[in-house]
Every structure is written in C-alpha cells, then in structure tokens.
Amino acid sequence: MPEQQGHFQRAITLFDAVMIVTGSMIGSGIFIVSADISRQVGSSGWLLVVWLLTGVITLAGAVSYGELASMFPKVGGQYVYLREAYNKLVAFLYGWTLFLVIQTGVIAAVAVAFAKFTGVLVPWFSVKNLLIRAEPVSLPLVGDYTFEFSSVQLLAIILIIGITAINARGVRAGKLIQNVLSSTKLVALALLIIGGLTLGLNAEAVQANFGDMWTAVRFPAPGLTAAPLPLSLSGLVVAVGMAMTGSLFSSDSWNNIGFAGEEIVNPERTLVRSMAIGTAIVTVLYILSNVVYLLVLPLQGSPDATTLAGRGIMYATDDRVATAVAEHVLGPAGAVVLAVLIMLSTFGANNGIILSGARAYFAMAKDGVFFPGLARLNTAGVPARALWAQCLWACLLCLSGSYGQLLNYVMFSVILFYVITIIGIFVLRRTRPEAHRPYRAWGYPVLPAIYIVLASVFCIILLVAEDTALFSRRGLMLVALGIPVYFLFGKRFAGNSSK
C-alpha cells in the first residue's frame, strides 16, 4: 500500500515569520562571544565596531536577499535562488554544504550550548563528565583523534531528537513553540538590557572602557601565557575579521524563513518584511547588550582574578559575559536567571533552525539531486524524512570537534554562499530583466555590492588568518568535494527521483 502524503500548509503569518527570524538568530552567541571578541581587539571601541559592522553586513544582506525571496517564494529558499540564478550544480553545492555543516553544524553547536548552560542548574551536565573515552586513533585530514562522549553531548543529542519529533508533527506545532519562546527571549533580553542600564552602572568600568576606546591589543585566550600584542593597522584588520566569526555566527540564520516559502501566508511580501524586521530587531538588541556589558564590567581583566570585575569581559568565566553582568546586577541568583534565559534562547533557536532546514533537502530531492526518499511529506504536511535525516547528521556532529571548530567550519561556508547568492541578484537582473520582482533590493546596486565586498574580505581573512585558516580551508574542501559527488551520484538520484 503506498505511503499517504500530505501537502504544505500556508500557516506562517508575518508575526510567525518574524518570530522564526529572530528566534533562529538569537541563540547563545550574544551571551558568550563578546569575550573572545574583546580578546581579539582589546578595546571597547573596536568591540562595538565589530558588532556595528556585523549589523551593517547582516542588514545589507537581508534587504538585498529579499529580492530573490520575493521572486522565488518556494520551499527550499536559498537552494532555489541559486538554482534559478546559476544552475543545479551551484545549488547542489550549497545544499550539500548546508546538510554537511551549515545547518546541521549550527544545530549541533547551539544544542551543545544549551547543554552547557543546563550545567549551571544541573552540574551533572558538564564537558568534564565523560561517559565514554576511547583510545586515540589517527584519522585522515584530522590527525590524532580521541573519541570522548560527555553528558553535555548526551543532552545535546536528546534536545535535537526531541525538537525534530515536535516539528515532524506539523508546521503549526513548530511555529507555536517558536512564537512562545521567541517572544519570551526577546522580552527577557530587553529586560536584561534595561536592568543593566538602571541597576548595574559601574563608574569604574565606564572610566576604564570609555577613557581609552581605540588602543587595539590582542590578548591571549584563557590558559595561554603569551603577552598582549599591540596591533598594527593590518593586524587590526585581521583581528576584526577573526572577531566577526563569533558576531556573524550570532547574527546568522536570518535567511531560514526562506526555506519554508510554500508554508507562508502571502510569501512575496511576508518573506521580505520578516527578514528586514527580524534582523533590525536583533541588531539593535545585540548592540545595546554590548553597551550594557561595557557599562557594567571593565573590558580588560585577568584570567587569574577571583572577582567579576577583575576578570572583566574578556576573561569572564567560560566566556559567559552576560552571566557575569547578571551576577553583578542580581548577585548569585543572576547566574541562574541567565542560565534559564539561555536555555530558552537556544531551545527556540534550534526549533526555528530545525523547522526550516529540512525544507531545503526536500527541494533538492524533488529536483533529483539528493536522496529521493527525502522528497516526501508526511500526513501532517511536513518533510519528516528530511527532518530525521537532518537530525541524524546533526547528532553525529555533536560527537565531533568543539564549539569553536564547528563555528569556523560553519561561518566560512555560510558567508561564502551568501556572497554567491547576492551576486545572483546581478546575474538575474541581466539574464531575466523582465521577470516579476515584487520587491527590488533596496540601494541596488550599491548596497548589494557593499555586502559582497565586505563579506568577501571576511572570507579571505578566515582563509589566511592563522587561527581560522585550517578549518576554513577544510570547509572549502567540503564544498569542492560536492562537485565529484554531484557528477557521480546526480544521475542516480535523478533516476530514482519522485519528480
């Protein structure tokens, strides 16, 4: 008896879409990555520049990208835009990388962050609590590798499986959770900002941070004994680029709403509006959050200090800057409050990312360039097989590498394909000048060109900078590996496609 299939349901309104955009963007990054950014650039002025530049790039990308979203409001989002602007090979390379590392890597990294902050409430969940530790082995491209399975990884995997099961029940179940969690964390983040401004103002921190805002110095990571290194102009450019790995990761996933194009009410307008509104809200909240950090704690500190002020932003315990700020304002209860907030935030982020990502694999399978079994909807009208395939690979990624390694893999690939996609606007303006465009990229051609230039510089920095080059080059190799895969297996996929 053939398996019964449902159909996509147009159930996502503008409010739902904005909640998916903001909820997918705000995970754990804003609460953590400012510590590493502070170590990279060494001053309050350059910390704010990194976040401002990230906001400009993100907003420029979103308002430019909206033209493609309004032209092709189909399930699959960015995969479809690349297919229409270029060809199936380019689109496949994106979808291949999306599945291998972009979407699933973010899911894994955010799930691990959720589990780490759960450890504040339940100490059993700790990276030091190893449930399994195998003997070291040597792997190609990786080198010596020791498999370790901690309670944090266990909880991360349980989270991914649970959220996937919820979203397999239908888009309405997923969007309801997203609306509740996104609304809650937006309000909570706003309250954190207000609380910091009204209750946490620290005159000594203000003097330390704003008395000298522009002396750029690179500080060593915790555990390293290297001396602080004053940065030349070229060194500062590289440091800003490396620092933006964290801030761009924190601001990513704004495009995920495009994957669900056929489930959105009035998609030609809703897609553009939700991306613009959502990215603007998140950008403002992120910049205000960092202003609060600087008003409450000194940026510079010592990893050996025993007080919050002594450690400063750059050496906050486990990089938990927001937790340190909350403790300064609320006392010991602040750590618990922030842990709960970040757990809600990361749960909501993964719900939005898991909900949307599987639609791209569904579109690839329908095109005959990915496993044909993923081109099916269950009776609830969602691509359940694609959801579970995404779940399986994300769980495997939870077992490999660290949060930082996944971050470097993810961000290079993400920005690379954003650049290629935005270039697609210029390609389609030339090849399809008469095509229906419900929305035209604001500031075209200047703003899209600015995005392409800035994002390309970021990718180049990741490829050449000592700390990020290895993983960025491996990320590029993963993209390139998709070329032989496409030609070796593409016909086989197409021959078994349901299309």
Secondary structure as UniProt FT lines:
FT   HELIX           14..25
FT   HELIX           29..32
FT   HELIX           34..41
FT   HELIX           44..71
FT   TURN            76..77
FT   HELIX           78..85
FT   HELIX           88..97
FT   HELIX           98..102
FT   HELIX           103..121
FT   TURN            123..124
FT   TURN            127..128
FT   STRAND          130..133
FT   STRAND          137..139
FT   TURN            140..142
FT   STRAND          143..145
FT   STRAND          148..150
FT   HELIX           151..167
FT   TURN            168..169
FT   HELIX           171..199
FT   HELIX           203..211
FT   STRAND          217..218
FT   TURN            222..223
FT   STRAND          229..230
FT   HELIX           233..250
FT   TURN            254..255
FT   HELIX           256..259
FT   HELIX           261..263
FT   HELIX           267..296
FT   TURN            303..304
FT   HELIX           308..311
FT   TURN            312..315
FT   HELIX           317..319
FT   HELIX           321..330
FT   TURN            331..332
FT   HELIX           333..366
FT   TURN            367..368
FT   HELIX           372..374
FT   TURN            379..380
FT   HELIX           384..398
FT   HELIX           403..431
FT   TURN            433..434
FT   TURN            442..445
FT   HELIX           446..464
FT   TURN            466..468
FT   HELIX           469..495
//
